[in-house]
Amino acid sequence: MAMEWIDTNVQMPNECQRVLLYTPYPVFGDDYTCVGNRESITACTTDIGKTPVQIFTHWMPLPEKPQITNHVKGATP
């Protein structure tokens, strides 16, 4: 399954769905992504000039958790 960014103006994630968020603004230093949800998209803003704008412009679903079998920390394969 190809993972593609979804524009927040086109579609929002489900209410409680945790997703990967993207911002084009340097609010996190050199990192332009974080994990959040729909509330993160609507509540987080920054000022561009004198106008507050939502900082997150795109999102994508998080991948499924990995299937872990017989994984022991520090063990060699």
C-alpha positions in Angstrom: 0.0 0.0 0.0 1.5 3.3 -1.1 1.5 6.0 1.6 0.6 9.4 0.3 0.2 12.8 2.0 -3.5 13.9 2.3 -4.2 17.7 2.2 -6.1 18.8 5.3 -8.3 21.0 3.0 -9.4 17.9 1.2 -9.8 15.4 4.0 -9.3 15.2 7.8 -8.4 12.1 9.7 -11.0 10.3 11.8 -11.8 11.8 15.2 -9.4 9.7 17.3 -7.0 8.4 14.6 -3.3 9.0 15.3 -1.6 10.1 12.1 1.7 11.5 10.8 1.4 15.3 10.4 3.4 17.6 8.1 4.0 21.3 8.5 5.9 23.5 5.9 6.8 25.9 8.7 10.0 25.5 10.8 8.1 25.3 14.1 10.0 22.1 15.1 13.4 23.3 14.0 14.7 20.9 11.3 11.9 18.4 11.7 8.7 19.1 9.7 6.7 16.1 10.9 5.2 14.8 14.1 2.5 12.4 15.3 -0.9 13.8 16.2 -4.6 13.7 15.5 -7.5 15.8 14.1 -7.4 18.0 17.2 -3.7 18.7 16.6 -4.5 19.9 13.1 -7.3 22.2 14.2 -5.7 23.6 17.4 -2.1 24.2 16.4 -1.6 27.6 14.7 1.2 30.0 13.9 1.2 33.6 12.8 2.0 34.5 9.2 2.2 38.2 9.3 -0.7 39.1 11.5 -2.9 36.2 10.4 -3.0 32.9 12.5 -2.9 29.9 10.2 -3.0 26.1 11.0 0.5 24.8 11.0 -0.3 21.3 9.7 -1.2 21.2 6.0 -1.0 17.4 5.3 -1.3 14.1 7.1 -1.0 10.4 6.4 -2.1 7.3 8.3 0.6 5.6 10.5 1.8 2.2 9.3 0.7 -0.9 11.1 2.8 -2.0 14.0 5.5 -4.6 13.1 5.0 -8.3 13.7 7.6 -9.1 16.3 8.5 -12.7 17.0 11.3 -13.9 19.3 12.8 -10.4 19.6 15.2 -10.2 22.5 17.0 -6.9 23.1 20.7 -7.3 22.6 20.4 -10.7 21.0 22.3 -11.4 17.8 20.3 -12.9 14.9 
